[in-house]
Amino acid sequence: MKFHGSENYVATPDLMLAVNAAVTLKRPLLVKGEPGTGKTMLAEEVAQALKLPLLQWHIKSTTKAQQGLYEYDAVARLRDSQLGEEKVRDIRNYIVKGVLWQAFTAEQPVALLIDEIDKADIEFPNDLLRELDRMEFYCYETRELVRARHRPLVFITSNNEKELPDAFLRRCFFHYIKFPDAPTMQRIVEVHFPQLKQELLRVALKTFYDVRNLPGLKKKPSTSELLDWLKLLLADDVALQVLQSADGQLGTAPLVGALLKNEQDSTLLERLVFMNQRNR
C-alpha cells in the first residue's frame, strides 16, 4: 500500500513519505501539529485513498485505555439476572467491544484513528503499549486472547498539550505537520474553493498571514479558520479594498471573529489597523 495524496487533501512530499514509512514499518503514525492543520483529516483521506474502512476513537480527558479494548457491563447483567433473562448465562452478551477489538477482529485490514491522545491522562499511552506493539490483548471475563487478524494502519494525533512517554514514542513513527507556507496554502484553498478569483485569493492570503504573523498573538489562526473566513467573505461578497489598503497595509479585516478567538488578539489587531490609518 502506498499513499500518493488525494484530490481532497493537499499532502506535502514529506507527509506522504511519513505515511508510507509507517506502513512499511508497521508502526503507528504519530502526527503532531497546530490545531486545525488537518491531522484528523489525514487519517480519513489516507483510509479513503487506500480503500480501507476507518475506525475512529476520539479521546477525551476522561477516556481510559480499557474502553478501547472492551468494557464489561456488570449492571446490565445484574438487571437481566433479576428479570430471569436466559442470556445472562453467557458473559459474552455483556462484553462491549471497543474500537481496538473491532479493528483486531475485522475481516479485512482497516485504518484506526486514535484522535488527540494528549487529552487523556498521562498513563493512557503507557496502558496501550503492549496492545499497539503486539497487536493482541487478553479478555479476562471470557478468558480469550484477542489477536489482530490483520495489523491495522494506526494514526495517532496530538496537539502537543502534554508530553508523551518515551516508551510510547519509541513504538511510533513520528511526523510534525508544519504550518503551510503561502504556496501550499493556496493549493489547499483551491481544493475547497476552486472557483475563487485569484485576486481575492491573493489579497485574502496576504491578509491572513499578516494577521497570523502579528507579534504577541495569543492564538494564531489555523488553516480551518482561514477556510471558514473565506467562506464568509464569499457569502458576504466583501470588496478587496476592505481587506487591504491601496498601499498594501493591513485593513480592517472584516468578519475577523472567524480568525481571532479571544479579545486580546482582536484588540491587538484593532490597534495595529488604527496606527496604520493614522500614519497614512
Secondary structure, DSSP 4 states (H G I P E B T S, - for coil): -----BTTB---HHHHHHHHHHHHHT--EEEEESTTSSHHHHHHHHHHHTT--EEEEE--TT--HHHHHEEE-HHHHHHHHHTT-GGGG-GGGGEEE-HHHHHHT-SS--EEEEE-GGGS-TTHHHHTHHHHHHSEEEETTTTEEEE-SS--EEEEEE-SSSPPPHHHHTTSEEEEEPPP-HHHHHHHHHHH-TT--HHHHHHHHHHHHHHHT-TT-SS---HHHHHHHHHHHHHHT--HHHHB-TTS-B---TTGGGT--SHHHHHHHHHHHHHHHHT-
